[in-house]
Amino acid sequence: MARPSFSLSLILIFPLLIHLALSKTLKRDVKALNEIKASLGWRVVYAWVGDDPCGDGDHPPWSGVTCSTAGDYRVVTELEVYAVSIVGPFPTAVTNLLDLTRLDLHNNKLTGPIPPQIGRLKRLKILNLRWNKLQDVIPPEIGELKSLTHLYLSFNAFKGEIPKELANLPELRYLYLHENRFSGRIPAELGTLKNLRHFDVGNNHLVGTIRELIRSDGCFPALRNLYLNDNYLTGGVPAQLANLTNLEILHLSHNKMTGIIPVGLAHIPRLTYLYLDHNNFNGRIPDAFYKHPYLKELYIEGNAFKPGVNPIGVHKVLEVSDTEFVV
């Protein structure tokens, strides 16, 4: 079969380009982006030339702004303004961009809370606010973002309890809450998230037990990576944890946990990294762990295991980059 010629491709694409060029940007989005422009520092403003964020005949679209056509208008669907030292509160005008699917403001110097108006962004799939100086509690309205798949709030100063409303996000796959000041117990309701693959609440001030989190069979059915390290968790490792059959990384280091390690964990098929160090575990590590075909690292120091219990692998800091999960 002959391949379509370059000329034919142009004939098919040209009407779409003309339509995009002639479409007007929705006034709502023009107003919102210009309000944001007025509130941001010079590092952003110098690259945002012209009045139309989607571009006009004289100027290209603003840097970091992606637009799409919706009927006879253009709308802003992505806003990516990161690592440019934005200073000040979260720009509330962002919540007027109702067609946003991606909002990335990471690695800036944003302060204050996430406004409750964030719940207006019903089409948002990716929200990345990590590496800022955001504070206060996470508004429960975040549970209204029903399309959200990726939520990055790590490396901020959020406090209070982790909102149980996060369990209302049926599409959520990656949840990063580490390196904040969250307190209280981890909501057991999060176990109902059928698509959650990566859950990181390490380096907070959380209390409670894993048994409270793993209440029933069938919770966290897709979870691969579970980071609970550097908190104040107590109690033992419940046998029910072995029901998380997709688990690959289990990070429990630097808590106040006690008891023995159940042999059932060694039967999680693809368990690859198991970190138990710096707790108060005792007894022996079952032989099944040392025969596991996938287990590469088992860290045990800083516990009360019986003599002769040995680690697996060389202890090093395990870091999984957020960028590996951004699509």
C-alpha positions in Angstrom: 0.0 0.0 0.0 1.3 3.4 -1.0 1.9 5.8 1.9 0.1 9.1 2.0 2.1 11.9 0.4 3.4 14.9 2.3 1.0 17.1 0.3 -2.0 15.0 1.3 -1.0 15.3 4.9 -0.8 19.0 4.7 -4.3 19.1 3.0 -5.7 17.1 6.0 -3.9 19.1 8.7 -4.2 22.6 7.2 -7.9 23.2 8.0 -7.2 22.2 11.7 -4.3 24.7 11.8 -6.5 27.5 10.3 -9.3 26.7 12.8 -6.8 26.9 15.7 -5.4 30.2 14.4 -8.8 31.8 14.0 -10.2 30.5 17.2 -10.4 33.0 20.0 -9.2 32.1 23.5 -12.0 31.9 26.0 -12.2 35.2 27.9 -12.3 33.4 31.2 -8.9 31.9 30.6 -7.4 35.1 29.2 -8.5 36.9 32.4 -7.3 34.2 34.7 -3.8 34.0 33.1 -3.4 37.7 33.1 -4.3 37.8 36.8 -1.7 35.1 37.4 0.8 37.0 35.3 0.3 40.1 37.4 0.9 38.2 40.6 4.1 36.4 39.5 7.7 37.5 39.5 9.8 38.8 36.6 11.1 35.3 35.7 7.7 34.4 34.4 6.5 37.7 33.2 9.4 38.4 30.8 8.4 35.2 28.9 4.7 35.9 28.8 4.4 38.4 25.9 1.1 39.7 24.6 -2.3 39.6 26.1 -3.4 36.2 24.8 -1.8 33.2 26.7 -2.6 31.0 23.7 -0.9 33.3 21.3 -2.1 35.6 18.5 -0.9 36.6 15.1 2.0 38.5 16.6 3.1 36.4 19.6 3.4 32.7 20.3 1.7 31.0 23.2 3.1 31.9 26.6 5.8 29.6 27.9 4.4 26.7 29.9 0.9 27.3 28.7 -0.8 24.6 26.5 -4.1 25.3 24.8 -6.6 23.2 22.9 -9.7 24.0 20.9 -13.2 23.5 22.4 -15.8 24.3 19.8 -15.1 27.8 18.5 -12.8 28.7 21.3 -9.3 27.9 22.6 -9.0 26.9 26.3 -6.0 26.4 28.5 -5.5 22.7 29.3 -2.0 22.7 30.9 0.0 25.1 33.0 3.6 24.3 33.8 5.6 27.0 35.6 8.2 25.3 37.7 11.7 26.0 39.0 11.5 29.7 38.4 11.5 30.9 42.0 7.8 32.1 42.1 7.3 33.8 45.5 4.0 34.3 47.3 0.7 32.6 47.9 -0.8 30.0 45.6 -2.3 31.9 42.7 -6.1 31.4 43.3 -6.8 32.6 39.7 -5.6 29.2 38.6 -8.8 27.7 39.8 -10.7 29.6 37.1 -8.9 27.6 34.4 -11.7 25.0 34.4 -10.3 22.9 31.5 -6.9 22.3 33.1 -5.7 18.7 33.0 -2.2 19.4 34.3 -1.0 21.9 36.8 2.7 21.9 37.6 4.1 24.6 39.9 6.7 22.5 41.6 10.1 23.7 42.9 9.1 27.3 43.5 8.6 29.3 46.8 4.9 29.3 47.0 3.5 29.9 50.6 0.3 29.7 52.4 -2.5 27.1 51.9 -4.0 25.4 48.9 -7.3 27.3 48.4 -10.5 25.4 48.7 -11.4 26.6 45.2 -9.0 23.9 43.9 -12.1 21.6 43.9 -13.3 23.5 40.8 -10.8 21.8 38.5 -12.9 18.8 37.7 -10.8 17.8 34.7 -7.4 17.9 36.4 -5.4 14.7 36.1 -1.9 15.8 37.4 -1.4 18.2 40.3 2.3 18.8 41.1 3.1 21.2 43.9 6.1 19.5 45.5 9.2 21.4 46.6 7.4 24.6 47.7 6.7 26.2 51.1 3.0 25.5 51.2 1.4 25.3 54.6 -1.8 24.6 56.6 -4.1 21.7 56.1 -5.0 20.1 52.8 -8.6 21.3 51.9 -11.2 18.6 51.8 -12.3 20.0 48.4 -9.3 18.2 46.9 -11.5 15.1 47.0 -13.6 16.7 44.3 -10.9 16.2 41.7 -12.4 13.0 40.3 -10.1 12.7 37.3 -6.9 13.1 39.3 -4.3 10.3 38.7 -1.1 12.0 40.1 -0.9 14.1 43.3 2.5 15.4 44.3 2.5 17.4 47.6 5.8 16.3 49.0 8.5 18.6 50.5 6.2 21.3 51.8 5.0 22.2 55.3 1.5 20.9 55.3 0.1 20.0 58.7 -3.0 18.4 60.3 -4.5 15.1 59.3 -4.3 13.5 55.9 -7.8 14.2 54.5 -10.0 11.1 54.2 -11.5 12.8 51.1 -8.6 11.6 49.1 -10.4 8.3 49.1 -12.9 9.9 46.8 -10.4 10.0 43.9 -11.2 6.8 42.0 -8.5 7.3 39.3 -5.6 8.2 41.7 -2.5 6.1 41.0 0.4 8.1 42.6 0.1 9.8 46.0 3.2 11.7 47.3 2.8 13.2 50.8 6.2 12.7 52.2 8.4 15.3 53.9 5.6 17.4 55.5 4.2 17.8 59.0 1.1 15.6 58.8 -0.1 14.2 62.1 -2.7 11.8 63.3 -3.6 8.5 61.8 -3.5 7.5 58.1 -7.1 7.3 56.9 -8.1 3.7 56.4 -10.5 4.9 53.7 -7.5 5.2 51.4 -7.5 1.4 51.1 -10.5 1.6 48.8 -8.4 3.3 46.1 -8.5 0.6 43.5 -5.9 2.1 41.2 -3.3 3.4 43.7 0.1 2.1 42.9 2.5 4.3 44.9 1.7 5.7 48.4 4.4 7.7 50.2 3.7 9.3 53.6 7.3 9.0 54.9 8.9 11.7 57.1 5.8 13.1 58.8 4.5 12.9 62.4 1.9 10.1 61.8 0.8 7.7 64.6 -1.2 4.5 64.8 -0.7 1.0 63.5 -0.5 -0.7 60.1 -3.4 -3.0 61.3 -5.6 0.1 61.4 -4.7 0.8 57.8 -5.1 -2.7 56.5 -8.5 -3.4 57.9 -10.0 -5.8 55.4 -9.2 -8.1 52.5 -9.2 -6.4 49.2 -7.7 -3.1 50.3 -5.0 -1.4 48.2 -5.4 -4.0 45.4 -3.0 -2.4 43.0 -0.4 -1.0 45.5 3.2 -1.6 44.5 5.2 0.8 46.7 4.3 1.6 50.3 6.4 4.2 52.2 5.5 4.6 55.9 9.1 5.4 57.1 10.2 8.0 59.6 7.0 8.4 61.5 5.8 7.3 65.0 3.9 4.1 64.0 3.6 1.5 66.7 2.4 -2.1 66.9 3.5 -5.0 64.8 3.5 -6.0 61.1 0.1 -7.6 60.6 -0.2 -10.9 58.7 -2.8 -9.2 56.6 -0.1 -7.1 54.9 0.7 -10.2 52.9 -2.7 -9.7 51.1 -1.1 -6.8 49.2 0.1 -9.3 46.6 1.4 -6.6 44.1 3.7 -5.0 46.7 7.3 -4.5 45.6 8.6 -1.9 48.1 7.7 -1.9 51.8 9.5 0.9 53.7 8.9 0.8 57.5 12.3 2.2 58.7 12.6 4.6 61.7 9.3 4.0 63.5 8.5 2.5 66.9 7.1 -0.9 65.7 7.5 -4.1 67.7 7.0 -7.9 67.4 8.1 -10.5 65.0 8.1 -10.4 61.2 5.3 -12.7 59.8 6.4 -15.3 57.4 3.5 -14.4 55.1 5.4 -11.4 53.9 7.9 -13.7 52.2 5.1 -15.0 50.0 4.4 -11.7 48.4 5.4 -12.7 44.9 7.4 -9.7 43.7 8.6 -8.2 47.0 11.9 -6.6 46.1 12.8 -4.1 48.8 12.0 -4.6 52.5 13.2 -2.0 55.0 12.6 -2.8 58.7 15.6 -1.0 60.2 15.5 1.2 63.3 12.4 -0.2 65.0 11.9 -2.6 67.9 11.3 -5.8 66.1 12.5 -9.0 67.7 12.8 -12.8 67.1 14.1 -14.2 63.8 13.7 -13.5 60.2 12.0 -16.5 58.6 14.2 -18.5 56.2 11.7 -17.9 53.4 12.9 -14.4 53.1 16.4 -15.5 52.2 15.0 -17.8 49.5 12.7 -15.2 47.9 13.6 -15.0 44.2 13.0 -11.2 43.9 14.1 -9.8 47.3 17.2 -7.7 46.7 17.4 -5.7 49.9 16.4 -6.4 53.5 17.5 -3.9 56.1 17.3 -4.9 59.7 19.8 -2.9 61.8 18.6 -1.0 64.9 16.2 -3.7 66.1 16.3 -6.5 68.7 16.5 -9.5 66.4 18.2 -12.6 67.7 21.9 -13.2 66.9 22.6 -14.6 63.5 19.9 -12.6 61.6 21.5 -11.1 58.6 20.6 -8.4 56.1 20.3 -8.7 52.4 22.0 -6.2 50.1 24.1 -3.2 50.9 22.4 -0.4 52.9 22.0 2.7 50.8 19.4 5.5 50.5 16.6 4.4 48.2 15.0 7.2 46.3 12.5 6.9 43.6 12.2 10.1 41.5 8.8 11.6 41.1 9.6 12.2 37.4 9.5 8.4 36.8 5.8 8.5 37.4 4.8 11.8 35.6 3.1 11.1 32.3 
